[in-house]
C-alpha cells in the first residue's frame, strides 16, 4: 500500500504541474480544436473518459453517499487524473492497510 500511496501522490503532483503549465503557457480553446481535429486527439479523449467512467463508478460504489460521490465525480470529470490520483491517495490513507476497505470502504 505504501507504493500505491507514493505513486498516487506523485501522479497528483505531476498532473497538477502539467495542468498549471498547460493553462499558463497554452491556449486551451485553440489547441483543443487542433487536437480534436486529429484522430489521435479523439482517441486520447475517448481513452481518458473511459478511465474517468471506471474511476467514477468505483467512487460512487465506494462512497455510498450521493452528495459526496457527486462532488468527486464532478471533480474527476473537470480536473481529470489529478483528482483520480488524489482520491486514490485518500482511499489508501483511510483504509488502514486493509485492501478490502480500500476497494469497498463502507461496504465491508
N, C-alpha and C positions, 0 to 999 in steps of 0.2 A: 504493500500500500504506500510505502514511503516513496517509491519510484513514481507511482501514479500521482501522488501529491506534487512532487517536483516537476514532472512533465506537464501536468495541467497548469501549474503556476507559471512555468516557462512559456507555455502556449499563450496564456493570458497576456503576459507582458510583451511577447513578440507581436501578437496581434494588436495590442494597444499601440505599440510603437508604429506598426505598419499603418494603422488607421490614422494616427496623427500625421504621419508622413504623407499619406495619400490625400488627406483633406487640406493640408497646408501647402503642399507642392503641386498636387494635381488639380485637374478640373473635372469633377465628378460627372457633370452633365455631358460635357463634350467627349471625354474619354469613354464614358459609359455607352454613348451612341456608337462609337467606333467598335468597342468590344462586342456589343450586342449585334453588330452587323457582321460579325465573323463567326463561322461555325464553332471554333474552339471557345469563343466567348460565350456562346449559347450553351455549349456542352458544360462548361465550367459552372455556369449559373444553375443549370438543372442539377448538376452534381452536388453543389453546395446546398441547394434547397432540399434535396433528398436527405442529406445529412441533418439539416435543420428539422425535417419532419420526424426522423428517427429519434433525435435527441429530445425534441419537444414531446413526443409521445411518451418517452421514458420519464420526463419531468412530470407530466400530467399524471401518469400512473403512480410515480413515486411519492409525489406531494400529497395526494389525497385531499387537496384543498383548492377549490376552484379559483378563488381570488389570487392566491399565491402562484398557482400554476399559470394563470393568465398573464400575470406580470412577468414571470420568467419567459414564457413563450414569446411575448411581445418584445422583450429584450433580445432574445436569441434571433428573432426574425429581423430586427433592425440593426443590431450590432454584431451578429454572426458568431463566429467561432470564439471570439474573445469571451463572450458571455457563456458559451458552452463550456469553455475551459474553466471559467470562474465557478460555474455550477458544479462541475465535476470535482474541482478542488474542495468546495464546501461540502459536497457529499462525502468525500474521503474523510474530511475532518470530523464530520458529525457521526461517522459510522463506528468510531472507536475500534478500528482494526477488524470489524465484522463485515465480511464480504456480503452476506445476505442483507444486512442492514444498509450497506452501500447501495445495493441494487433496488431494494424494495422499501426501505425506510420504515414507514408506519405499518406496513402490511405484514411484518414478521410476526 
